[in-house]
Amino acid sequence: MNKSRIIPPEELKKQKEIADEVLSYWKQKGKKPLAHIITYGCQQNENDSERIKGMLDKMGYGFTEENEEADLILFNTCAVREGAEMRVLGNVGALKHLKAKKPDLLIGICGCMMQQEHMSKQVKSKYKHVSIVFGTHALYRLPEIMLEALSDNKRVFSTENSIGAIAEDIPVYREGDIKAWVSVMYGCNNFCTYCIVPYVRGRERSRRPEKIIEEIKELAQKGVKEISLLGQNVNSYGNDADFNMDFADLLREVNKIDGIRRIRFMTSHPKDMTDRLIDAMAECDKVMPQLHLPFQAGSSRVLEKMNRRYTKEQYLSLVDKVRAKLGNISMTSDIIVGFPGETEEDFKETLDVLEKVRFDSVYSFIYSKRSGTPAATMPDQIPEDVQHERFDRLLELQNKISREINEDYFEKTYELLVEGKSKTDENVMTGRTPEGKIVNFNDDGKCRAGDFVNIKITKVGTWSLTGELVL
Ligand code: SF4
């Protein structure tokens, strides 16, 4: 048996029955209700929103992007950055007038932000027009929460704390049918000193491999071509479980599934990146030549204060090992600028890592103080103007590197998985190379989403490439 707590099937059956009651509630009213789900934060949250939509779909809801026509407006929130939390509260506050005009409208907030006690208390006392609040651990109980809010017309708060559990077989509503995220594990055990994730998403829980494989096989049957395996630290997959399988083994199993042509995964903690995993990446033909490997800071002194448990030198030698085995694959990373105590010399070490590794792109963040984490009370918090100045220098260097790397793509031909029309120009199609580069191209109506085509790159930019079909 998996050591992780699994939500018992009878509990999930109960939720399904309650979902049917909500469905009947709306049928009796003779109305097709609409929900507007607004998602902040990481892919884990995107994946949670797909499950929220899956459950709402079973309760009879359709979906809209317009607040005015919605019967439910639900914010699925992120707690990683203070700025994002403020934005959520601002957006929720702005809905007070709409709620006054439409008293039956349900407004809800869920996700990581609501898993913090001080936040849910603030919403309870100051945002009286919010009717539903639930944290990450109560997501599977959405049917029960909805029924209570609709039929008893009262505010429902479900923010119990727990180390977390796994709820399998929750319906999932996916927007696209070409690519899919599949969570392989939840939570994190690492306690990096700046990060709130272990507090709001609980400890690591690995899904059973047979459940993951079953889900991916079903997706393949529906025509999905690309899978992204998801977890806060996929490299420790299986460590918490009794089954004898690690992430390298899981990759090999997913690689065998007919119909799936591309596999990606994120996120990998450098301290847990094993030779076995690098070997598996080399052996599995469907694993794309791309690796997201957050380094966070270049100074070993800062890394120690972050509790990352590797040094700059260890990180760089890991990158060398990856490239020796996998060639010049596309690499991306996460970086925090202005961590407490970061000196100019420390920051220059971060720039040095950028120059040595030459990432294709990075997700860089100015350090954001999160109450409850050890870093929030560390001395020597860096003034904002210094943080911003360093951040701008980092972006300038990275943009130059990204552009130079992209220039190597010029006039070369790549296999592209076509994702559909471009969001900014509907006469242009868009897709990704195996390395994950976005390429826009004109197809004269020849392509459909899900096609694999060969594209010759005709123009390069910092963020994307332009190409033409090679017939
Ligand atoms: S590895 Fe560190 S940064 Fe990543 S989720 Fe876990 S605690 Fe947060």
Residues whose N, C-alpha, C, O or C-beta is under 5 A from the ligand:
A	BS01	SF4	C188 N190 F191 C192 C195 V197 Q232
